[in-house]
């Protein structure tokens, strides 16, 4: 995919996401961000399959940048609002923060593994297999985290906020995607 094609797709994605929120302001719209993150990670893994370590690193950097931005918004904007709901079974704030911390740790290990793949190309195929094994655990963590957000965090935020507050919070969360 050329850089121009990538920019076009990203602009289209941003436009779609903003339209969804305008029509019906719900935090569940943020699940589209999760879909985008999953696609970026998939592109990283496809590059690994092709043993294109440079492209795999580029895609991982893009994924990490967007994931960290998303987590930052959740931690700084959404979780303080979520705290107003009180104790939620299956969804304490500490659990979300702990999962974010684990994701950051995984990403650190992935960067180190990519550097090792570049430094020792003779063992590249086995190194990629080891990396895929570790990424499987990461993907399970992300999947469970996303489900917790889909089933607990976002519906709770929708329940405890007014429409005006939801619109403002979503605007702040989606500002990075505005063209």
Residue pairs with C-beta under 8 A, 6 or more apart in sequence:
1 9
11 179
13 32
13 36
13 177
14 177
14 178
14 179
15 179
16 32
17 29
17 32
17 33
17 174
17 177
18 174
18 177
18 178
20 29
20 32
21 29
21 167
21 170
21 171
21 174
25 163
25 166
25 167
25 170
26 154
26 158
26 166
27 78
27 153
27 154
27 155
27 157
27 158
27 166
27 169
27 170
28 150
28 154
28 155
28 158
29 170
30 70
30 149
30 154
30 170
30 173
31 146
31 149
31 150
31 154
33 66
33 70
34 146
34 149
36 66
37 63
37 66
37 67
37 70
37 142
38 142
40 59
40 62
40 63
40 66
41 59
41 60
41 63
41 139
43 59
43 63
44 56
44 59
44 60
44 63
45 56
45 132
45 135
47 53
47 55
47 56
47 58
47 59
48 56
48 128
48 131
48 132
49 128
51 124
51 125
51 128
53 114
53 117
53 118
53 124
56 114
57 111
57 114
60 107
60 110
60 111
60 114
64 107
64 111
67 103
67 107
68 104
69 176
71 100
71 103
71 104
73 172
73 173
73 176
74 96
74 100
74 153
75 97
75 100
77 169
77 172
77 173
78 153
78 157
78 169
78 173
79 93
79 96
79 97
81 157
81 160
81 161
81 165
81 169
82 88
82 93
82 153
82 156
82 157
82 160
83 93
84 160
85 156
85 159
85 160
88 152
88 156
90 148
90 152
91 148
91 152
91 153
91 156
95 148
96 145
96 148
96 149
96 153
99 141
99 144
99 145
99 148
102 141
103 138
103 141
103 142
103 145
106 134
106 135
106 137
106 138
106 141
109 134
110 131
110 134
110 135
110 138
113 127
113 130
113 131
113 134
114 131
116 127
117 124
117 127
117 128
117 131
120 127
157 166
157 169
158 166
161 169
